[in-house]
């Protein structure tokens, strides 16, 4: 059962500006190199000197979001503080790891809250510092808790499947 993706591709609007970073570099047969790599005291620095695409081949971000989720005031499942992971689902819904509530939350393609899992604590299915989200091919989710040094697997319906601790001793 391998991880399918860790790429976060959803935009959440929660009263906080969202940042999108797109990066590409390279060179074509009719262009000079657009990337310069240099070393500075043992630190590798990569600089892009120009676009890696021809005119008309650029990526564009639509001005209209596909999905908006979040409120400054209102139901707690729609409030976010310290989002540390987002996974876009094949049906257009999203799963969000909210560090402020220490929860994994699932939303439908219409933005409706479907379920929450977890909460602050150290027991099974609880989190102290959830920081990473991945999705398995079977639709279950993996959440890494940095403070507890453990991985929790939650199925597509929000139920805890297993917890694996990586603390020795």
C-alpha positions, 0 to 999 in steps of 0.5 A: 500500500504505497503513498500516492501523493504528498502534493498539496493542490488546494487553496483555502480561504480562512481570512488569511492570504494564501501563497502559491509558489510555482517554480520551473527552470531549464533551457531549450535548444534555441535558448541559453541556460536559464539556471545558474548553480553556484556554491557559497560556503558549502551552500548550493544556490540555484538561481533562475535567470529567466522563464523556462517556457516559451511565450504562450506556454506559461501556467495560469492560475484562475482568478476564481478558486475551485473551492472556498472553505473558512470563516473568521467566526462561525462553526469551529470546523470552518475555522482554521489556525495553522493549516499544515497539510491539504490533500485535494481528493479525486472527487473535488473535496479536500482533507485538511490538517489543522494544527490549531485544533489538532484535527484532520478534517474532510470537506466535500466538493461543495465545501461542506464539512463531512467529518473531523478526526483527532483532537489535542492529546496523546491518546490513540487518534489524537495529536500534539503537533500534526504537521504532514499529510499524505494519502494512500492508494486505498483512500486512507490518510497518514498524519505525521505528529512531530511532537509525538514522533508517530504516524497515524493512519485514518481511513476515508471515513475518519476512523483511526486504522493504526498508529505507529510510534517512532520513539525508541526505548 
